[in-house]
């Protein structure tokens, strides 16, 4: 089970209790459990500020204080409470004045949708600030422990900024023959390097600072007496006293240390290509993660697979394939700048890290590499071979810093390119990845992708009166198209969406789109009503009706222009919730319909609890009207429903022969393909009937 959402603590500065309750309901409908307090005096606010609050919604002025006075009082008590001003007449000047006073925003008190979005934004920002403060405290404690470890470490460690020492531990000071850390304060680091190695050291340091990559160098150190000795320096990004700097760890070289270093180099290399191996490449990516998180530096990771490598290997043999790989490795070394991290990542793949560049900025150089490989003629065992590459590119960035995920994304993308035509460069796009999964038959991915891209279609089928009702009524149907443009049967995707927890989100999409289209259509003068089908997920959502009220208000639609339709089986399963929903919908003057009615053992039992205006009779009652028993059953059902004040709808009217029987049975409304199948527009000519 998921973690229960913590209730937000809400302060409201408003003289009206009704206004305060409306704001609480609005936030609850947006998915926030809420504990609210309406401020009634200056003293009340002062006392309330002894507690922790998450949000304050305020009118410009109340009988006892203004919003500016309230935000000033909150600031004096150093409380971190997002403050949103709700005003009847917002303007740019008013918003600027509010922001300067320390408020987070100033909004129209009639824009519920905007208030919900701004409240979500400010609550997220507040949560981030609180987590940052906790992290900063944890960091301070960790830094204290690290400082103790640094001071007592046997390794020579220093922190350097712009080439100058800002800290050196006891081992570091002793290594270079100094008595006190103050003696090093004015000594640049290059002054500790032997003169013959200083130029090489400066070049290395410049490359490391600008590009990252190789972080170790071997040279000769110089102590305070002028004595030289071999050392190995390892560099890594760090911070000291809150300032970014470089950590330097120095080890004195010995014969055994030199041998160990050679073993280390051998262990990091691929024996065939001479490139770094996969393990070393993945280890080095951790430093790139640090740069992304600490400095906000984005890097690009390219995964390059050789198209048709298994066929090539079978054709020219393992030895020949190794020769081709060696030549490709040489091309990579020549194409990229010296020090670039390049590795053989798999039998048929190499990986390259391009630090400090967004993927889009790296595409040009990668495409030039692709062209260079394609144009090159490789020689293997006396044969000429042509090679192409499929190159996937992903980012390691501040918001997506996991190197393993970056590798997986680039790898998957390269595989997709290779399985198509190959010989291409492509940047990872999360939306395209979702679409690709959908195209491979993943129905849930298809539904999610369609939701993300507003790709569902709404169709409208007229519901026609047999009793002289002149209103225009349409039932709305949802359609899902696969990557080939074919309709996915509703009987397939709706149950899948329900199981995946997406049904409620789909319902909200339908309501949002349908109200927008209906508002536009009614503005042309039509008295049109829409019948919208909702799932059992919406039936179980206690905040649905309040949310619907907000949507109708935003679309400026009269509530009775929408008829919300629930499946009779869902109503019987969730009878208590259905009763509450229908009562709430009627309270705001919306209409309610039940579909597939008549399939239960006692179909009329639910009507004792659920007030439905319309009943759509199950299609099975209308499919065989040539049977006298079926006709009699339909007439009895219609008569019983009319006695209870219900209007009846019969679907699946597919022929003219059905019309007289339905008229004689007393049916109020009909719909079906004989009259008009569902279409993209609301263009049926009701006057023709």
Residue, then its C-alpha position, 0 to 999 in steps of 0.5 A: x500500500x502507498x504511503x498515506x498523504x499527510x494533511x496540509x495545514x491551511x490558514x485562511x484570512x477571510x471574514x466569510x466562513x462560507x468562503x473558507x469552506x469553499x477553499x477547503x473543499x477546492x483543495x480537497x478536490x485537488x487531492x489534498x487532505x486538509x486541516x484548516x483554520x480561519x483567522x479571526x483576529x490579529x491575536x489569533x494569527x499570532x497564536x496560530x504562528x506558534x504552530x507549523x502551517x503549510x499554506x495561507x490563503x488571504x483576502x486583501x482585507x478583513x475586518x481586523x487586518x490586511x493581507x499585507x499586515x498578515x504577511x509582515x507579521x508572518x515574516x517577523x516571526x520567521x515562519x516559512x508559510x507560502x502566502x497567496x492573495x485572492x482578489x476580485x480584480x487582479x492586475x500586474x501592478x497588484x501582483x508586483x506589489x504582492x510579490x514585493x511584500x513577500x507573498x508568493x502570488x496574487x490570483x483572481x478569487x474566481x479562478x479555481x483551476x489556477x488556484x489549484x495549480x499555484x497551491x500545488x506549486x507552492x506546496x511542492x516548493x515548501x516541501x523542497x525547502x523543508x527537505x533542503x533544510x534537513x539535508x543541510x543539517x545532515x550535511x553539517x553533521x557529516x562534514x564535522x565527522x569528515x573533518x575529523x577523519x581528514x585531520x587524522x587520515x594517513x593519506x595526504x589530502x588537501x582542498x584546492x581552489x583556483x590552484x591555491x590551498x584552502x585546507x591541508x591535513x597533517x599528512x599532507x603538510x608533513x609530506x612536503x616538509x612544512x610545520x604548519x598549515x599556515x605555511x601552505x596558505x600562500x603557496x600555490x599547488x604548482x609550487x609543490x611540483x618539480x619544475x620539469x613537471x610543472x607545464x605538464x601539471x598545469x595542462x592536466x589541471x586545466x583540462x581536468x577543470x574544463x572537461x573532467x575525464x582523467x583525474x590522476x597524474x604522476x609527477x615529481x613533488x618538491x618539498x620545502x628543502x628542495x628535495x624531489x620525490x615521485x608522487x601520484x595525485x588523484x583529483x575529485x570535485x568537492x566542496x569546503x566551507x560551502x564553496x566548490x573546490x577540488x580534493x587532492x589525494x597524494x600518494x608517494x610512489x614506491x616500486x610496489x605502488x608503481x607495479x600496482x598502478x600498472x596492474x590497475x591500468x591493465x585491469x581498466x582496459x579492454x585487451x582487444x581495442x585498448x579502450x577502457x572496459x565496461x567496469x571502468x567506464x561505469x565507475x567513472x560515471x559516478x564522478x559525472x553524477x557528482x558534477x550533474x548534482x553539484x554543479x548542474x552540469x549536463x553530460x551526454x552519453x552515447x551508446x554505439x552498436x555496430x549494425x549486423x555485428x553477429x553476421x559480420x563476425x560469422x562472415x570474417x571470423x572472430x580474429x577478423x572481427x577483432x581487427x575491425x573493432x581495433x580500427x573502430x577504436x582508433x577512429x573513436x580516439x582520433x574523432x574525440x578530444x584527448x582525454x575523452x572517456x571512451x570504452x568498449x561496452x560490449x562485444x558489439x558496442x562502444x560508449x562515449x561520455x561527452x562532458x558538459x554538453x546537452x545531447x542535442x548539442x552532441x548530435x552534430x559531432x556524433x553524426x560526423x562520426x557515424x558518417x566517418x565510420x560509414x565512409x571508411x573501408x576496413x581491412x580484415x584478413x585480406x577482405x574489405x568491410x564496411x560498417x555502420x553504427x546505431x547511436x543512442x544518446x541520453x543525458x546525465x543531468x541534474x534531474x536525471x543523474x543516475x548513470x545506470x539509467x542513462x546507459x540503459x536509455x541510450x542502449x535501448x535507443x541504439x537497439x531500436x535504431x539497429x532493429x529498424x534500418x540502423x546507421x543513425x543517431x537519435x536522442x532519447x525522448x521519454x515520450x517516444x519511449x512510451x510510444x515505442x512500448x505502445x507500438x509493440x503491443x503494450x496496451x497500458x503504455x498505449x493508454x498512458x501515451x495517448x493520455x500524455x499526448x491528448x490522443x484520445x478521440x471523442x465521438x458523438x451519437x445523437x439520442x433522439x426523442x420519440x415524444x417531441x423533446x426538441x433538445x439536442x442530446x448526444x452520447x459521448x463515446x471514447x475511442x483509442x487508436x493504436x499506432x496503425x490508426x486502428x481502433x482498439x475495442x473499448x471492451x479491451x482497453x477500458x478494463x485494462x485502464x481500470x486494472x492499471x488505475x488509469x480509469x479515473x484519469x481517463x474520466x477526467x480527461x473525457x469531462x474536461x474535453x467534452x465540457x470544452x467542446x460543448x461550451x464551444x458548440x452551445x455558443x453557436x446557439x444550440x441547446x445541446x446536452x451531452x451524456x458522459x459515461x463514467x467508470x466505477x473509479x469515478x464513482x468511488x472518488x468522493x471529490x469528483x462532484x466538486x471537481x465537476x463543479x469547477x469544470x462546469x464553472x470554467x467552461x461557463x456551462x449550465x449544470x443541466x447541460x451534462x448528463x452523467x451516466x453510470x453503469x448499473x452494475x457499478x451502481x449496484x456494486x458501490x450503492x452507497x457511493x452511487x447514492x452520495x454521488x447522484x444526490x450531490x449531482x442533483x444538488x448542483x442541477x446535473x442530470x444522472x443516467x444509468x446504462x445497461x439497466x435490466x441485467x440484475x436479478x432485481x433491477x429496480x432495487x437500486x432505484x430506491x437509493x439512486x435518483x436517476x433521471x434517465x434509464x438506458x435499457x440494456x441492449x439485449x431487450x431491443x435486439x429481438x423485437x420480433x419475439x412477442x415475449x421480448x416485446x412484452x418484457x420491454x413494454x413492462x419495463x418501460x411502464x414500470x420505469x415511467x411509473x417511477x418518473x424515469x425517462x427511458x432510452x433504448x440503444x442499438x436501433x439498427x433498422x426502421x422495423x424497430x421504430x413502431x414497436x418502440x413507439x408503442x412500448x412508450x420509449x422516450x429516446x432511441x439511438x443507434x446506427x440506423x439513425x446515425x453512428x457515432x461521429x466526430x462532430x455534433x451535426x445531426x439535424x434534430x429538426x428532421x425528426 
